[in-house]
Amino acid sequence: MKNKEAIITVVGFLGSGKTTLLRYLLDNFIDRNWRPYVILNDYENANLDAQQFSKQLELNQIKPLSGSCICCNGIVELRNTINRIPERKKGITLIEANGTSDACSLMEFLGVGLNERFLPPIQISVVDVNNWQNRKEHNELEANQIQVSSLIVLTHTDQVSSSRKDIVIQSLKTYNPLATIVSTENLDISLLPELIPSNNVAQTFNHQKAHWASSSTDLPQLPDIDCIYEICALLPENILRVKGCAQIEGDKNYTYFERKPDGKISVRPFNGIPITGPKLLTIGPGSKPTVLKLAIETTLNQKKLLKSQ
């Protein structure tokens, strides 16, 4: 009997560590001669994220899905994308959902209409132990994202005490007593394709509350890397996720940056040249092009003023 191909969806709140886990999974699957295919979903410019995997995969092994939420209005496109994936020996499909996805609805609808060559999809949730259920009005969304997962992976465990970790694990078990819970460093990659879908009963969730605004705008060349931090700092706190790709004056390479919901800003080299050019992107209430442009203009004007003094 022909082996069926596994489908693994990776879900979790904005900034919880989904992309970091996905890179880790890819490295390990490739080392074990699996042939992965990756689907990335984001409200704004998923192509930007797709290019960050270019050192691990060929571009024809990555499919970005932008502008729609794959758990609802984007589910048909997601399902059709999976069905069109070329057959390959030891194939495995990895899907990174956007950080506001209704993980329960995603699993309910995704498996309907998939080709018979695929196994029923299973779900991995990524939980930031440091910030679990500290999301204020977004706690319900975060809790929703772990309720039908077969596996829950804990991240940022080095930032918390053992007692905090124990509290979070007990909280997770109240929402999903059937899931396996493990820290990233203890994750056994070889078991993932053998996971089975969760039978846990999820609580009802009104996903429309999590359909936040998103926005993007072109980012001009910046005089120095400090501008990235200053632009991010000027954007309102209620904008939950800020990310982008910038070109710094005098540097032929590009720089990727992001601001997570807890306000932490990280900067790293971008792989290659962004196909859409330098961009600033935001997700969350208050995301408007005018807000983004004002932050950019204010930062650049302040730089000009300091230079002229």
C-alpha positions, 0 to 999 in steps of 0.5 A: 500500500502506498504511504500517504503524505502527512500535513502539519499545520503550525498555529500560534499567537503573533510572535509566539515562535511559529517561524522559528519552529518551522525552520527547525522542523525543516532542517530536521526533516531535510536531514532525514531525507523528507521532501517538505513543501511549505505554505505560508499565510499572512494578511500582508505580503507573505512573499516577504516571509517566503523568501526567508526560507530560500536557504532551506528550500527552492522557491517552487517548494514554498507557496505564500498565501497573502491577503486572506485568512486560511481558516475562513475565506482563504480555506478553499485556496489553501485546500486547492494549493495542497491538492496541487502539490506535486507527488514526491517520495517521503513528502510532507506538507507544513502550513504556517497559519497567520497569528490570528487564525481560528485554529479550530475552524482551520482543522474542521474545514481543511481536511474536507476535499483533500486528495486521498494521497494525504493523511488527515491534517494534524496541528501543532500549537506554539505557545510562548510560555512567557506571555501565555494568557497575558494578551488581555482582550486577546486571551480567548483567541490564544486559548482557541489556538491550542484546543484541537492540537495534537502537539503543543510546543513551548517556546521562550522557556528560558525566560521564565521560572520552572513554577511559571512553566508548570502553571502554563502547562496546567492551564494548557491541560484545562483547554486541551487535556489530550495534547502532548506538551513538550519544549522545543529542545525536547521535540522528537521530530521523527514522531511528528508524521505519526501524530493523529488528529486531536479528538478534543472538543473545542469551545465556541469562538467568534473568529470575526473578533480577531479579523484585525486590520492590516496595512503596508507601505513602501519603505524608503532607504533609511540613513541608518539602522536606528531608524528601524527601531525609531519607526517601530517605537512610533507605531501605536502599541495596539498594532500587535505585529510590525515587520518589514524589510529595509535597505540601509544607506551604504549597505547593498544588502537588505535588513529584515525586522519585526516588532512582536506584541510584547514590544521587543524588536529584532533585526537580522539580515534578509535573504536576497532581494525582496521581490516587492521592494522594501516594505513596512507591514503591520497587523492589528487594530489601527493599521492604516497606511497613513499611520505607517507613513507618518511614523516613517516621515517623522523618523526621517525628518528627525534625522534630517534635523539632527544632521543639520544641527 
